[in-house]
Amino acid sequence: MARRRGSGPVAWGFTLLEMLLALVIAGLLMAVVLPNFAPLLGRAQLYSAARDVASALRHARGQALIRGKEATFELEIDNHRYRVTGRNKSYSLPGTVDLSLYTTASETLDEGTGRIRFFPDGSATGGRVTLVGGGQKRYVDVSWLTGEVKIREDADDED
């Protein structure tokens, strides 16, 4: 952009051709970047959901220890929701993350709902919440003996 000589007003700006060229370049960049960004978003949702589930399980265990009463973590697989004893609301998980729950038969409420129960001594009924999304899996394991909650990438991985 250059300044013109003379007594008239100075005109600064872009030509229509420059604006169209900038839009074409931006469109091409978006076409390349967006397909590569979608898997990253799916993985971020998976990691976040796994941390949310682990946090809720740890909260339930803490409530059982503090109050000296049983506490539960209840997962509704079909609705992607969970509830924890001591909290009045239910929490949502991303619909893009597939869920499954492995727990004892006594804690299975129906085909799509189950619980993991924590006892006042810190132990639990034990179980596993499996989360799948973004082409990856995360396992949230609860030890029946200690009630310890761990997030794992691989079910066979031992820390």
Phi, psi and omega in degrees: 000131182238157178269133181267155181270150176131182185267355182282174180293153180274132180252119177244147177156191181245149176279164178300322179296318178296320179294316179297319178297318178296320178294321178296315179297317178297319178297318178295319178298318179295321180296329180275319187283316186301314178298331178279341183274331184302314178297326178295321178294318178298318178294320179297320177295322178296311180299317180297315180297318179297319178293322177298314180296314179298319179297317179295320178295318178295323177297315180299318178297316178299320178296320178296319180292315184291313185275344182071024179228157176298146176225151183232153169245120182244126183245126173259102186295314184295326182265357182055048181226154174218156178228152180229139175304137179095350176241133186278350183244166174256153185245146182260149172244154182301138178292342180281350180260123177278139184240150167211152183231130174248116181212178181290156180299326181290341181259003176272115183277316174202188186301327184250006184223136177209170183229157164238124185256136177249142183254161184302337179274002179097344179287175184211172173286343179079166178156184180213135170253123179255130180239131181232129178183155179061027180076012181226167177236147171229140178243132173249107184262142175238119179286132180289329185283314185253343184077007181295139181249127179228143173259130181233148173277320184238132183298332181270353182290126178247128178272000000 
